[in-house]
Amino acid sequence: MTDRYAVVWARTATEPIKMGHLVATDREMRFSYTPEFLERQEVAGLSLLLPPTLWQTRPFIHQATEILPLLPRLMALIPGKNVNNIQRRIYTGLLAKRPHPPAPGFETEWELLMLTGHNGIGHIDVFQDDRAALEFYGTKPESRKRIGSRSELWHFLKDQTHQESSNEALDILRLIGPTPSVGGQIPKLLVSIPDKNKWDGSVAAPGVRQVDGVPHTDVVMKIEDPQYQGITALEALCLEVHREWGLEVPRHWRASIDGLSVLAVERFDRTKDGNALPMESFFSVYATGQQQVRTTTDAEVEQLGSMILKLSEIVDIDAAQARAEVYRRFVLALLTGNGDLHLENLAFLGGPKNVRLAPVFDPAPMRAWDRHDLLSALPFYIDAKRGLAYSLARVGESFGLTNHGAMEILQNLMKMTKAYPERVLALKDVPEDTRKKLAARVKTLRAKLNAKS
């Protein structure tokens, strides 16, 4: 296959800067930093495992696979293959209309990267060439991204969540722009909304700081899919539960617009001024370091503590604090019925010199639905004889905690979430059957944790 070329740029607080070059085929991808970027030591590189200070001008080679034809950090800039991903559905439809459509696999993913690989999550942008990059950066967000009438947008989104065709797809796509939406079980888009206590459903494009004098903030907007009715209310509850425990949780807003239930979660990869912050998922870091890792569940929970510890050897992160918090999030996920805590639902925020865990995101309790009734997406060892509580304390030891310390965290979280099943049952905008299933499954888990070994 002919080599394909692209350029990688980075957004900084002062100006965009060219980071490096990409050369890719269906067999491998090569990336190398530019000498100019290496002089900017304060700017984070392509991945936490590829720090410019250590990598210098040596090319990094990623062996392509069917699942990961490109480096995981770059795959994150492409709309995911989930059937609910609105942007992928539209963009692949546009690619199919070309005189010579790209073949499935690498060719399609590459063309999607060229179309959508900029202005997404994090600070990295990918373009076909430098001219495309300069043209993009030279256009102000207000003139590039202003979204039209609300009714047009919400009508379009309602069609898309029901997977119906819409003649407005291309027009809406121009308004939303190339920003790739993140994956998950419900449709998501990156937009900005008025920075107020209550949200009326009006939106603008990502990066817009104000509209008619009203300050705006960037959010991930989640649109409730009919097959997951009640998920936005349940996720909002879980965000509050995590906040009550003292974990860092982004602001969020709920609204019901034209029959759609929507949850807007403030983006934490942007500063108040709209500057981009580096952000990389656990999956990207793990799969970059171990190329046999291919999916978001290709790790045991006990391995995450070791991954953070090894990462601390090349980046500035408080490993003890990060390991303890990931353990807390894991236990809290179990106690709230979130069996979908996988490697893409945990992330690092910041560059090598100031990296930390990203705030809590996507804590939806997916066990409310039979098809997702899984204790944990990431496997961990359960000692059948000594019980679940004993097993979770042993998991805590893999995160650097003492057995007593891990058990204390578990007991405190058990007390804090005691009323959680009743809070679920009280959510009137969640179907009764869904509420009852989630509450019952959480109560069953709690009974196992209370059982004596």
C-alpha positions as CSV (number, residue, x, y, z in Angstrom):
1,M,0.0,0.0,0.0
2,T,1.2,3.5,-0.8
3,D,2.5,5.5,2.2
4,R,0.1,8.0,3.6
5,Y,1.4,11.2,5.2
6,A,-0.1,13.6,7.8
7,V,1.1,16.2,10.3
8,V,0.4,16.5,14.0
9,W,0.0,19.9,15.7
10,A,-0.6,20.8,19.3
11,R,-2.7,23.6,20.7
12,T,-0.9,25.6,23.5
13,A,-2.0,28.5,25.6
14,T,-0.2,30.9,23.3
15,E,-0.3,29.5,19.8
16,P,-0.6,26.2,17.9
17,I,2.7,24.5,17.1
18,K,3.6,21.7,14.7
19,M,4.5,18.6,16.7
20,G,5.5,16.0,14.2
21,H,5.0,13.9,11.1
22,L,3.0,10.7,10.5
23,V,3.7,8.1,7.9
24,A,1.3,5.1,7.8
25,T,0.4,2.1,5.8
26,D,-1.9,-0.8,6.6
27,R,1.1,-2.6,8.2
28,E,2.6,0.1,10.5
29,M,2.6,3.7,11.5
30,R,5.7,5.9,12.1
31,F,5.7,9.1,14.1
32,S,8.6,11.5,14.7
33,Y,8.8,14.9,16.5
34,T,10.0,18.0,14.6
35,P,13.2,19.7,15.9
36,E,11.2,22.9,16.4
37,F,8.8,21.1,18.7
38,L,11.6,19.5,20.7
39,E,12.7,23.0,21.7
40,R,9.4,23.7,23.3
41,Q,9.9,21.4,26.3
42,E,6.9,22.8,28.2
43,V,4.5,21.3,25.6
44,A,3.2,17.7,26.1
45,G,4.0,15.3,23.4
46,L,1.9,12.7,21.5
47,S,1.6,10.4,24.4
48,L,2.7,10.2,28.1
49,L,4.8,7.2,27.0
50,L,6.4,9.1,24.2
51,P,7.8,12.2,26.1
52,P,9.8,14.4,23.7
53,T,12.6,14.8,26.2
54,L,13.3,11.0,26.1
55,W,12.2,10.2,22.5
56,Q,13.9,13.1,20.7
57,T,14.0,12.6,16.9
58,R,13.8,8.8,17.0
59,P,10.6,7.6,15.1
60,F,8.1,5.6,17.1
61,I,6.7,2.6,15.2
62,H,3.2,1.2,15.9
63,Q,2.5,-2.2,14.4
64,A,-1.0,-2.0,12.8
65,T,-3.7,-4.4,13.7
66,E,-7.3,-4.7,12.6
67,I,-8.6,-3.2,15.8
68,L,-5.8,-0.5,16.1
69,P,-4.5,0.4,12.6
70,L,-3.1,3.6,14.2
71,L,-1.6,4.5,17.5
72,P,-4.3,4.4,20.3
73,R,-3.9,8.2,21.0
74,L,-4.7,8.9,17.3
75,M,-7.6,6.4,17.2
76,A,-9.2,8.5,20.0
77,L,-9.6,11.3,17.5
78,I,-11.7,9.2,15.2
79,P,-15.4,8.8,15.9
80,G,-15.8,5.4,17.4
81,K,-17.4,2.4,15.7
82,N,-20.3,2.2,18.2
83,V,-23.5,2.2,16.2
84,N,-24.8,5.1,18.3
85,N,-21.9,7.4,17.2
86,I,-23.7,10.1,15.2
87,Q,-20.6,11.7,13.6
88,R,-19.2,8.3,12.4
89,R,-22.6,7.5,10.8
90,I,-22.6,10.8,9.0
91,Y,-18.9,10.9,8.0
92,T,-18.8,7.3,6.8
93,G,-21.9,8.1,4.7
94,L,-20.0,11.0,3.1
95,L,-17.0,8.8,2.4
96,A,-19.2,6.3,0.7
97,K,-20.4,8.9,-1.7
98,R,-16.9,9.6,-3.0
99,P,-16.1,8.5,-6.6
100,H,-13.6,6.1,-5.1
101,P,-14.7,5.3,-1.5
102,P,-12.0,4.1,0.9
103,A,-11.9,0.4,1.7
104,P,-13.0,-0.8,5.1
105,G,-10.3,-1.0,7.7
106,F,-7.2,1.2,7.6
107,E,-8.2,3.2,4.6
108,T,-11.5,4.3,6.1
109,E,-10.0,5.0,9.5
110,W,-7.3,7.1,7.9
111,E,-9.8,9.2,5.9
112,L,-11.9,9.7,9.0
113,L,-8.8,10.9,10.9
114,M,-8.2,13.5,8.2
115,L,-11.8,14.7,8.4
116,T,-12.3,14.6,12.2
117,G,-8.9,14.5,13.8
118,H,-8.8,18.1,15.1
119,N,-10.5,20.2,17.8
120,G,-11.4,17.1,19.8
121,I,-10.6,15.9,23.3
122,G,-7.1,16.9,24.4
123,H,-4.5,19.1,22.8
124,I,-3.6,17.1,19.7
125,D,-4.8,17.9,16.1
126,V,-4.1,15.9,12.9
127,F,-4.2,17.4,9.4
128,Q,-3.5,16.3,5.9
129,D,-0.8,19.0,5.6
130,D,0.4,22.2,7.2
131,R,-1.7,24.4,4.9
132,A,-4.9,22.7,6.2
133,A,-3.7,23.2,9.8
134,L,-2.9,26.9,9.3
135,E,-6.3,27.4,7.6
136,F,-8.1,25.8,10.5
137,Y,-6.3,27.8,13.1
138,G,-6.8,31.0,11.2
139,T,-10.6,30.8,11.5
140,K,-12.2,32.1,14.6
141,P,-14.5,29.6,16.4
142,E,-17.4,32.1,16.4
143,S,-17.4,32.3,12.6
144,R,-16.5,28.7,12.1
145,K,-18.9,27.1,14.5
146,R,-22.0,29.1,15.1
147,I,-24.9,26.7,15.3
148,G,-28.3,27.7,13.9
149,S,-31.8,27.4,15.2
150,R,-32.3,25.1,18.1
151,S,-35.3,23.4,16.6
152,E,-33.3,22.3,13.6
153,L,-30.6,20.8,15.7
154,W,-32.9,18.9,18.1
155,H,-35.0,17.6,15.2
156,F,-31.9,16.3,13.6
157,L,-30.6,14.7,16.8
158,K,-34.0,13.0,17.4
159,D,-33.8,11.5,13.9
160,Q,-30.3,10.3,14.5
161,T,-30.9,8.7,17.9
162,H,-33.7,6.8,16.3
163,Q,-31.3,6.0,13.5
164,E,-33.5,7.6,10.9
165,S,-32.3,9.3,7.8
166,S,-32.2,13.1,7.7
167,N,-31.6,15.5,4.8
168,E,-30.3,18.0,7.3
169,A,-27.2,15.8,8.2
170,L,-24.7,17.7,6.1
171,D,-25.9,21.1,7.2
172,I,-25.8,20.1,10.9
173,L,-22.4,18.6,10.3
174,R,-21.1,21.9,9.0
175,L,-22.4,23.6,12.2
176,I,-21.0,21.1,14.6
177,G,-17.7,20.8,12.6
178,P,-15.0,18.1,12.6
179,T,-14.9,17.6,16.4
180,P,-14.9,13.8,17.0
181,S,-17.5,12.7,19.6
182,V,-16.3,10.3,22.2
183,G,-17.5,6.7,22.4
184,G,-20.0,5.0,24.8
185,Q,-23.4,3.5,24.8
186,I,-25.3,6.8,24.1
187,P,-24.7,9.4,21.4
188,K,-22.4,12.2,22.4
189,L,-21.4,15.5,20.8
190,L,-18.9,18.2,21.8
191,V,-20.6,21.6,22.0
192,S,-20.7,24.7,24.2
193,I,-23.6,25.9,26.3
194,P,-24.4,29.0,28.3
195,D,-22.4,29.1,31.6
196,K,-25.5,29.4,33.8
197,N,-27.0,27.5,36.7
198,K,-29.8,26.2,34.5
199,W,-29.6,25.2,30.9
200,D,-32.4,25.9,28.4
201,G,-31.0,23.6,25.8
202,S,-29.4,26.3,23.6
203,V,-26.0,25.3,22.2
204,A,-23.1,26.6,20.2
205,A,-20.1,25.0,18.7
206,P,-17.1,23.9,20.8
207,G,-14.7,26.7,21.5
208,V,-17.2,29.5,21.4
209,R,-16.6,31.6,24.5
210,Q,-19.7,33.7,24.3
211,V,-22.9,34.4,22.3
212,D,-24.6,37.7,22.4
213,G,-22.6,38.6,25.5
214,V,-23.5,35.4,27.4
215,P,-20.4,33.4,28.5
216,H,-20.3,29.8,27.3
217,T,-18.5,26.7,28.5
218,D,-17.5,23.6,26.6
219,V,-19.3,20.4,27.4
220,V,-19.8,16.8,26.3
221,M,-23.5,16.6,25.4
222,K,-25.1,13.2,25.8
223,I,-28.4,12.4,24.1
224,E,-30.5,9.7,25.7
225,D,-31.0,6.8,23.3
226,P,-34.5,5.2,23.4
227,Q,-33.1,1.8,24.3
228,Y,-31.4,3.3,27.4
229,Q,-34.3,5.4,28.7
230,G,-33.4,6.9,32.0
231,I,-29.6,6.7,31.6
232,T,-29.1,10.5,31.8
233,A,-30.9,10.7,35.1
234,L,-29.0,7.7,36.5
235,E,-25.6,9.1,35.3
236,A,-26.4,12.4,36.9
237,L,-27.2,10.6,40.2
238,C,-23.9,8.8,40.1
239,L,-22.0,12.0,39.4
240,E,-23.5,13.4,42.6
241,V,-22.6,10.2,44.6
242,H,-19.0,10.6,43.5
243,R,-19.0,14.2,44.4
244,E,-20.4,13.5,47.8
245,W,-17.5,11.1,48.5
246,G,-15.1,14.0,47.7
247,L,-13.9,12.9,44.3
248,E,-13.4,15.5,41.6
249,V,-16.5,15.6,39.4
250,P,-17.2,18.1,36.5
251,R,-20.2,20.3,36.6
252,H,-23.2,18.9,34.7
253,W,-26.7,20.1,33.5
254,R,-29.8,18.1,32.5
255,A,-32.5,19.2,30.2
256,S,-35.5,17.8,28.3
257,I,-35.8,19.3,24.9
258,D,-38.3,18.4,22.2
259,G,-38.7,15.0,23.8
260,L,-35.0,14.3,24.2
261,S,-33.4,13.8,27.6
262,V,-29.9,15.4,27.5
263,L,-27.0,15.5,29.9
264,A,-24.3,18.1,29.4
265,V,-21.0,17.4,31.3
266,E,-18.4,20.2,31.5
267,R,-15.2,19.4,29.7
268,F,-12.1,19.4,31.9
269,D,-9.7,19.2,29.0
270,R,-10.3,22.9,28.5
271,T,-9.4,25.8,30.8
272,K,-11.9,28.7,31.5
273,D,-10.2,30.6,28.7
274,G,-10.7,27.7,26.3
275,N,-7.1,26.6,26.2
276,A,-6.6,22.9,25.5
277,L,-5.1,20.5,28.2
278,P,-3.5,17.2,27.3
279,M,-5.7,14.3,28.1
280,E,-5.1,10.6,27.5
281,S,-7.0,7.5,28.5
282,F,-5.6,4.6,30.5
283,F,-6.3,2.5,27.4
284,S,-4.1,4.7,25.2
285,V,-1.2,4.6,27.7
286,Y,-1.5,0.9,28.3
287,A,-1.9,-0.1,24.7
288,T,1.0,2.2,23.7
289,G,3.3,0.5,26.2
290,Q,2.1,-3.0,25.5
291,Q,1.0,-3.5,22.0
292,Q,-0.6,-6.8,22.7
293,V,-3.3,-4.8,24.4
294,R,-6.0,-4.3,21.8
295,T,-9.3,-3.6,23.6
296,T,-10.5,-1.5,26.5
297,T,-10.9,-4.6,28.7
298,D,-7.5,-6.2,28.0
299,A,-6.3,-5.7,31.6
300,E,-7.1,-7.0,35.1
301,V,-7.9,-4.5,37.8
302,E,-4.9,-5.5,39.7
303,Q,-2.6,-4.5,36.8
304,L,-3.7,-0.8,36.9
305,G,-1.8,-0.1,40.1
306,S,1.4,-1.4,38.5
307,M,0.8,0.6,35.3
308,I,0.5,3.9,37.3
309,L,3.7,3.0,39.3
310,K,5.7,2.4,36.1
311,L,4.3,5.5,34.5
312,S,5.6,7.5,37.5
313,E,9.2,6.6,36.4
314,I,8.9,8.9,33.3
315,V,6.3,11.5,34.3
316,D,5.7,13.6,37.3
317,I,2.6,12.0,39.0
318,D,1.8,11.4,42.6
319,A,1.6,7.6,42.1
320,A,0.4,6.8,45.7
321,Q,-2.5,9.3,45.5
322,A,-3.5,8.2,41.9
323,R,-3.4,4.5,42.8
324,A,-5.6,5.0,45.9
325,E,-8.1,7.1,44.0
326,V,-8.4,4.6,41.2
327,Y,-9.1,1.9,43.8
328,R,-11.8,4.1,45.3
329,R,-13.4,4.7,41.9
330,F,-13.4,1.0,41.2
331,V,-15.1,0.1,44.5
332,L,-17.6,3.0,44.0
333,A,-18.4,1.7,40.5
334,L,-19.2,-1.7,42.0
335,L,-21.5,-0.2,44.6
336,T,-23.4,2.0,42.2
337,G,-23.9,-0.7,39.5
338,N,-21.4,0.7,37.1
339,G,-20.0,-2.5,35.6
340,D,-18.7,-0.6,32.6
341,L,-15.6,1.0,34.2
342,H,-13.0,0.1,31.6
343,L,-9.7,1.5,30.3
344,E,-11.4,4.3,28.3
345,N,-13.3,5.5,31.3
346,L,-10.2,6.4,33.2
347,A,-7.8,9.1,32.0
348,F,-4.8,11.2,32.8
349,L,-4.9,15.0,32.5
350,G,-1.8,17.2,31.8
351,G,1.6,16.7,30.4
352,P,4.6,14.8,31.7
353,K,5.6,17.5,34.2
354,N,2.2,18.0,35.8
355,V,0.0,14.9,35.1
356,R,-2.8,13.8,37.4
357,L,-6.0,11.7,37.2
358,A,-8.7,13.3,35.2
359,P,-12.0,13.9,37.1
360,V,-14.7,11.2,37.2
361,F,-16.5,10.8,33.9
362,D,-19.0,8.3,32.4
363,P,-20.1,6.7,35.7
364,A,-23.4,5.5,34.3
365,P,-24.8,2.4,36.2
366,M,-25.1,0.2,33.1
367,R,-26.1,-2.9,35.2
368,A,-29.6,-1.4,35.1
369,W,-29.9,-3.0,31.7
370,D,-29.8,-6.8,31.3
371,R,-27.4,-6.8,28.3
372,H,-24.9,-4.9,30.5
373,D,-25.4,-6.8,33.8
374,L,-21.7,-7.4,34.4
375,L,-20.1,-7.0,37.8
376,S,-16.9,-5.4,36.3
377,A,-15.8,-4.8,32.7
378,L,-12.2,-5.3,34.0
379,P,-11.7,-8.7,35.6
380,F,-10.3,-9.2,39.1
381,Y,-9.7,-12.3,41.2
382,I,-12.5,-13.3,43.5
383,D,-11.7,-15.8,46.3
384,A,-14.9,-17.9,46.3
385,K,-14.2,-19.3,49.8
386,R,-13.2,-16.0,51.6
387,G,-15.8,-13.8,49.9
388,L,-16.1,-10.6,47.9
389,A,-15.1,-8.2,50.6
390,Y,-11.8,-10.1,51.3
391,S,-11.2,-10.2,47.5
392,L,-11.7,-6.4,47.2
393,A,-9.3,-5.8,50.0
394,R,-6.7,-7.9,48.2
395,V,-7.3,-5.8,45.1
396,G,-6.6,-2.7,47.2
397,E,-3.1,-4.2,48.0
398,S,-2.3,-4.2,44.3
399,F,-2.8,-0.4,44.4
400,G,-0.3,0.1,47.2
401,L,-2.8,0.1,50.1
402,T,-2.5,-2.0,53.2
403,N,-5.2,-4.7,53.6
404,H,-6.6,-2.7,56.6
405,G,-6.6,0.5,54.5
406,A,-8.4,-1.0,51.6
407,M,-11.0,-2.6,53.9
408,E,-11.5,0.8,55.6
409,I,-12.2,2.4,52.2
410,L,-14.6,-0.3,51.3
411,Q,-16.5,0.0,54.6
412,N,-16.7,3.8,54.4
413,L,-18.0,3.6,50.9
414,M,-20.6,1.0,51.9
415,K,-21.8,3.4,54.6
416,M,-21.9,6.4,52.3
417,T,-23.8,4.5,49.6
418,K,-26.3,2.8,51.9
419,A,-29.2,4.9,50.7
420,Y,-28.2,4.6,47.0
421,P,-30.8,1.9,46.1
422,E,-33.6,4.0,47.5
423,R,-32.3,7.1,45.6
424,V,-32.4,5.1,42.4
425,L,-36.0,4.0,43.1
426,A,-37.0,7.6,43.7
427,L,-36.0,8.7,40.1
428,K,-39.4,9.2,38.5
429,D,-38.0,9.9,35.1
430,V,-36.4,6.4,34.9
431,P,-38.7,3.5,33.9
432,E,-39.8,1.6,37.0
433,D,-38.5,-1.7,35.7
434,T,-35.1,-0.2,35.1
435,R,-35.0,1.3,38.6
436,K,-36.0,-1.9,40.3
437,K,-33.4,-4.0,38.4
438,L,-30.6,-1.7,39.3
439,A,-31.6,-1.4,42.9
440,A,-32.0,-5.1,43.3
441,R,-28.6,-5.9,41.8
442,V,-26.9,-3.3,44.0
443,K,-28.6,-4.7,47.1
444,T,-27.5,-8.3,46.1
445,L,-23.9,-7.0,45.8
446,R,-24.1,-5.3,49.2
447,A,-25.4,-8.5,50.7
448,K,-22.4,-10.4,49.4
449,L,-20.0,-7.7,50.8
450,N,-21.7,-8.0,54.2
451,A,-21.5,-11.8,54.2
452,K,-18.9,-13.2,56.6
453,S,-16.1,-15.2,55.0
